[in-house]
Amino acid sequence: MFSTVTSGAVRGILSYLIEVEVDVSTGLPGFSMVGFMSSDVREAGDRVKVALKNAGVKIPPSKITVNLSPADIRKEGIVLDLPMAIAILIAMGELEEKCVKDMVVLGELGLDGEVKPVKGILPVVAKAKDMGINTVLLPKDNAMEGAVVDNIRIVGVGSLQEAICYLAASEGDRNSLIKPTTVDVREIFERDSNREADLDFADINGQAAVKRAVEVAAAGFHHLLLVGPPGSGKSMVAKRIPSIMPKLSLEESLEVSTIYSVAGELKENQALITRRPFMSPHHSITETALTGGGNVPRPGVISLAHRGVLFLDEMAEFPRVKLDMLRQPMEDKFIHIARSRGTFSYPADFQLVGALNPCPCGYYPDRNKCKCTSNEIKRYLGHISGPILDRIDICVEAPRVDISEFSQKSRSLNESSETIRQRVMAARKRQEERFKGTNLKFNSDMSPNDIKKYCSLGNIEQAYLESVFSRMELSARAYHKILRIARTIADLEESEKITKLHIMEAISYRMTDGKYWSQREEK
């Protein structure tokens, strides 16, 4: 007999449905699989046969042929154990064909028949809904994740026997046998997103200039570089940036959750990612882990930081080739990976935050502590290429904190993350109203043509900026970035007009431009 069961898989960030076709016939006993698949997918055949045996199903000597359609897509890193087992049972006559009508089946089988969780459930369930399918049978541990998609029935099973009992039952008895999993997405989202952050800016003493620069960066989603000696609080500041950013919207939460689902990074029984991602990879991270890809393509760290912060601590310790791989996604908001087996695209709209020591030992220009030569400093800072520096909007120094900043009086003046976040949200609201009806979201997204439209200057401001442009030998990209930052500063100050003071503050954040950076290396 012949049978077909619908399943699904993920290719890149997109999902597609797979038809698992099984034919059981008389002849020389054997088990063969076709359909343009990798060796790891073929291994499913042995798992399925043993799982069926341990579930109490006796397979008579017969020729079993399994085809995975469509045949033009190579199946790699996907798990089709449960749909394959169900299709075999239908082909053997143990189950009826109609029991899987309008149903997608997903899951990996253990040798004892346990149904184990798989990656990419969220986009596959969304695809099933788009195709008009009304039920998804999946692992119990993935049920909460799948139930995020509304208007589709999610049935979680823990074993092959449980799945067989459910499919063998009549339509009316199924709900009493296994209750479909449901979640109130908005309730979960509001409950989790309203939890107070573990880290707060009130814990940071001093560093007023750094806090101001971070606030500007968060308001306009600008890339940021912090430069200072060890112990000046660069990492503390960076880890608290998500706490002053606006909370994820439900749409953004679903978008980020899809990426984490494909990467297999959702925790057990976790339905959504409700907080801004914060990724801080070690400088020894591989290129594939950073950008994504691999033999079985999956999102990298820069995609897991989508809509959040990518923090590179000790940025100069990262090999230059890895840093330069960030150039394209920083511009395009996507990472495109071309391999012989296909082209994959992953979202990568992140805010880059780097922390950097001024020299290998970290104490330059304090010559009482720093013994680094000018060549060592130049070589150290040279790990960060000019094109990467040119793409960083804001660069600010984090000096050593004075002991007076730890007094009770000084600490009482520290603003909380919530206070700063309210100002950031107000500035974001002004950007939202300004860019209504366009594809722009933040000031950092503006193109040169957009800058002409939204960042008009008066005669005094234009003359001042032109003189600075010539004196600092700025690039065209730096010129536009200064205007984007000035626009964000004006939004924070609730000003429709960009003033000379706004431009002056924006220029103060461009310490990597012109001759300043090279002079720093030569000292």
N, C-alpha and C positions, 0 to 999 in steps of 0.2 A: 504493500500500500504506500501511497504518497501523502505527505502532509507538509504544511507551511505554517511557520510561526514567525511573527514580526518581532524584531528586536531593534536595537539602536546602538550607535557608537558615535564617537567624537573624532573629528579630523581638524586639527588646529583648535580653534575656539568654536567652530561650527559643528553642528550635529547632523546626522543623517540616519535614516532607517534602513535596516538590513532584513532581508527575507531569508530565514533559515529553512531551507528545503531539505526534506529527508525522504529517502525511498528505501523501504525494507522489502527485499525480495528473496526468493529461493535461489539457491546456487552455492557456489563455493563460499563458506563463511569468511567474512572480512569486514573491515571498517575503513572507508576511504573518505577523504574530505577534499573538495575542490572549491575554487572561487577566489584565486589570486590572494593567498594568505601567507603570512610569515610562519616560521617554524614554531614560534611560541603559541600561535593560535591553533596550530595543528595538535598541540599537546592536549587540547581540551577533550579530544576523543577518548584518551585513556582515562581522564578524570571522570567523564560522563559515564563510561561503562562501569567503573568501580562504584561510583555513587549510586547508580541504578541498582546494582547488585546488593549494596548495603542498605538500600531503601526497601528491599524485599521484592524487587522486580526481576523476574527471570527472563533473560533475553534468549530466545531460541536460536539455534545455529542458523544464521541467515546472512545475506550480503546487505550491509548498511552503507548507503551513499549519502553524504551530506554536502549540500551546495550552499554557499553564501553569496547572495546577490545584493547589490550589483557587482558584476565581475570586473568592472573597469577601475574600481577603487581597491588599492592594496589594503588588506586588513592587518594592522599591526597594533600590538598593545591593547587589544580589545578582548573582552571576556564574554563568551556566548554559551557558557556551560548550561545554565538553566533553560534557555529557550531550545537548545539542542536536545536536552533530555526530554522536555515536553513534546517536541516534535517527534522524537523516536517513539514515545508512548502512544501518540496519536496514530502514527504509521503502523504500529503493532496492534492497534485496535483497543488498547487499554483505556484511552480517552477518546471522546468524540471531537470531531473537527470544530464543531460550533462552540466548544468551550473556550476557545481563544479568539473568537470573532471580536473585532474592534478592540483588540488588546495588544499591548506591547509587553514583552517579557524580558527582564534583565536580571543578571546575577551570576556569580561565580559559585561553583560547587566544591566543597571539600570531599575527600574520599568517603567520609561517613555520611554524606548527604546534606551537610550544613550549607546553607545559602549565605555566602560571604559578600560584604559590600564591594562595590565597584566605583570607579571614578566617572565623573561627567554625567551624573544622574540629572542634575538640574537642566542643562540644555537639551538633553534627550527627551525629558518629559515635556518641555516647552515645544519641542519639535513635534512630538506625538499629538499634543493639543492642536497645533496648527494644521496637522493633517486630518483632523476630525476624529481621532481615536479617543474613546471615552474611558479606558481603564489601563492602568500600568501595574503589572505584577513585578515587584522588585524586592531586594533584600530588606529585612526589617530595619537594619541599621541605617539604610538610606531613605526610610519612609518620610522622616521629617523634612529632609532636603527636597524630595520630590513633591511633597504636599505644599510647598511654597507656590507652585503653579496652581492657580484656581481653576474651577470648573472642569476638573478631571479627577476620576476616582483613583486613589493611590492605595494599593493593597501590599502590605509588607509581610513577607514570609521568612521564617527562620530556618526551614529545612525543606528538602525535596518532598518528603512525605506530606508536610503541611501544604505545599503547593499542589500536590496531586489531589489531596482531599478537597481543597478549595475548588479546583477546576472540575472535579467530578460531581460536585454539588449542583443542585438546580439554582437558577438565577435568584429565586426568592430566598433560598437558604444561605446564600453566600455571605450576606451582610451579618447574619447572626453567627456564622462560623468564624469569619475574620472581619472585624469592624474596620472599614476604610479609615486611613489616617487623614486627619484634617488639622490644619493650623490656622490660627487667626494671624495672618501676616502683619497686619497693621498693629495689632496688640503686641506681638513679639518685637516688632521694629521699634515701637514707641517705648516699650519697657526697657529694652537693652540699650537703645541709643540715649535714653535719658539718665542712665547711670553716670554718676560723677567719675571723671577721669582719675586714675590712680596717681598721676603726676600733675603738679600744679606749678605755675610760674611764681606763685607766692613763696616757693621754696628757694628761689634764686636771689641771692643777695648782690646788690650792686649791678654792674653791667647795664646801666640805663641805655647807653647807645646801642648795645647789642639787642636789647629787648625791643627798642624802637625799630631797628632794622628788620627783626624777625616779624614784628607786627605788620610792617609794610609788605614784606615778602608774602605773608599769609593772606593779606587783603587782596593782592593782585595775582597770587599764585606764581610768584617770581622765584627763580632758582637763586640759591643763597650759598655763600662761602664764608665760613668763620675761621679767622686766622688768629692764633694766640698761643702762648706757652702752655705746657701741661698744667692742669689744675685750675685753669681760668674759667671752667664751666661750659666749654663748647658742647660737650656731649649732653650735659644736663639740659641746656637750652634746646638742643635739637630734639631730644626725646619728648619735650613738652610742646612742640609745635602742633601736633594733632589736636591738643587740648584747646587751642585758640582758633582752630579752623572751624567753619560751620559744619554742623553735623551732616552726615550723609543723608541725602533724600532717599525715599523708598526706591526710586528709579535707579539711582546710583548704587544703592545697596544690592539690588538684584543684579546689576551689571558686574559689580565686584564679586558677588557670591558665585556667579557663573564661572569666572576665572578660577576661583579657589576650588570649585567643584571639579573642573577639568584637571586641575593640578593635584587633586586628591588632598587638599589642605583643609577641608572642612572637618571639624571635629565630630566625634560620634554624637548623633542626635542634634547636631547644630543645623538650624534651618537657614540662617542668614549671617552675613558679615554686616554688622551694624555700625562699626566704628571705622574711622579713617585708617587705612593700612599704614604701618610704619615698618619698613624693612631696612635692616642694617647688616648687610653682608660683610664677612671678613675679607681682607684684601687678598687672601689666597683662593677666593672663589674662582671656579673655572669659567671660561667664556660662555660655555653652553648653559651653565647654571645661572649666569647673569642675564643673558639675553633670551634664553629658551632654545628649544630644538631637541637634539639628541636622536638616538635610534628610534625611540618611540617619542615623537614630538610632544612637548608639554611646555606650558608657560614658564618663563624664567622669573628671576627676582624683580626685574624692572616691570613685569606685567603684574606680579603680585602686589606691587606698590601703586598700581593704578588708582587714581583719585586720592592718593595719599602721599606719603613722604618716602623718598629713597635717600637714606642717610649713609654717606661714605665717611666713616671715621678714619682718621689718619690717611687722608685722601692721597697724599704723595707716595704712600706705600703701595698703592695699586699700580700694577704695571701699566705703562702708557697705552699699550694696545687695548687693554680692557676699558680704560677711560674713554678712548676714542670711539669705542663701539657705542657709546651713549649719544654721540653727536646726532645721528639720524633720528632716533626716537625722541630726542629732546625737541626736534623741529617738527616731526610729523605726527607725534603722539601715538604712533604705532611702531612695532618692530616687525619687519618683514624678513623672513628666513627662507631662503631658496636652497633646496636640496635636490638631488637627483630624483628623489621619490615624490617631489611636489613642492609647492610654495605654501608657506603658512604665515598668517598674520595674527599678531596678538596685540591687544590694546596696551599702551604704555604711556598714559597721560599722568605723569608723576611730577612732584616737586622735588628737584634735586637739592639736597642740603649736604654740603661738604664741610669737614672740619680738618684744619691743616695747621701743623706746627710751622713756625717761620724758618726753621732750619732742622737738620737731623737730630740735634740734641734737644731742640725746642725752646731755647732760651735767648736766641738772637732778638734784639740787639744788645742784651745785657752781657757785656764782655767780661764781667766778673764771673759769670757762669758759663757762657758760650765760648767754646774753643774751636768752633767750626771755621774752616777757611772759606774764602769767597767762592772758590771753585766747588767746594762741597755743598755750599748753600745753593749755588747756581744749578748744580747737578740734581740736587734734591727737589727744588721747585720746578726743574725742567721735566719732571715726570708728568706734570700737568701741561698739556699742549696749549698753544695759543688759541686754536679753535674752540677748545673746551672752555677756557677762561672767557672767551668772547661770548659764549652762550650763557654764562652765569651773570644774572642781572645785578645782584647785590653782593658786594664783598665788604666785610666789616671786620675790624680788629677787636679781639676780646682780650683786653689787658689783664694783668694779674690783679686780683681783687685785694683791696686794702683791708686791713683788720678792722677798721672803723665801720665797714659795711656789715659786720656781724653783730653790731650792738642792737639791743632791743628796739631802740628808737628807729634805726635804719630799717630793720626787718619789718616794722609795723607799716612802713611806707610801701612795701612790696605789693604790687597789684596782683590780684588773683587771675587765673586763666579765664574765668567767666567774665570778668570786667573787660579784659582785652578782647575776648571773643565777641562781645557785644559791639565793640567799635569795628572789628573786622567784618562782622555780619552786616553792619550798616553800610560799610564801604562796598561790600559785595552786592548789596541791594541796589545801590546806585549804579553799579556796573550792569546789573541785570536789567534795570530800566533803560539804561543808555543803549544797550545792545539788543533790545527787544526787536524781534523780527529778523535778526541776523544769525549767523552760525557762531558768533563770538560768545564766550562766557566770561572771560577775564581780560583785564587790561594787558596781560602778558600775551594774549592771543592776537593782538592787533597787528595787522600787516602794515607796511609803509603807507598804503593808500588809506587804511583805516586811521592811521595816526594823523594824516592830513585832515581827516574829517573830524576826529574827536579830540585832537590835541592842538588846537589852534593857539598861537602865541601872540601877545601884543608886541609892539615894536621894541620896547625895552627888553623884554624876555628873549626875543629873537636875536637881538644884537648881542646880548650877553652869552647866549648859547653858541653863537657863531664864533665868538672870540675864544671861548673855552675849547671848542672843537679844533681850532687851529693850534692853540697853545699846547693842548694835550695830545695832538696828533691822533685823534680818535678815528676808529673805523666807522663805516656807514651803519653797521649793525649796532655798535655802541651808541651812536647818535640816537638811533630809534629806541634803544633800550632806556636811555636817559629820559626820553619823553614818556615812555610807558610807565616808568617808575614815578616820574613827576605827576602823571595823571592819577596814579594810585595814592600818592601822598595828598594830592588835592581832594580826592574822595574821602580820605580819612579826616581831613580838615573841613569837610562839608563845603567845599568850594567848587563852583562850576568852572572858575577860571584858574588856569595854571599860572602861578606867580613866580617871580624871580627867586623867592625863598624856597619854593617847592623844587625848582630846578637846581638850586645850590645844594639842597639836601640830597637830591638824586645823584648829583655829580660826586658827592662825598662818598657814595657807595660804590664808585667805580675805581677803586684803588688798584685794580689790575690793568687799567688802561694806560696808554701813552708810555712815558718814560719812568713812571713811578716804580713799576714792578721790576724793571731792569736795574734801576738805581738801587733798589732794595737788595738785589742779588750782588751788586758790585761792592757794597759797603764792607 
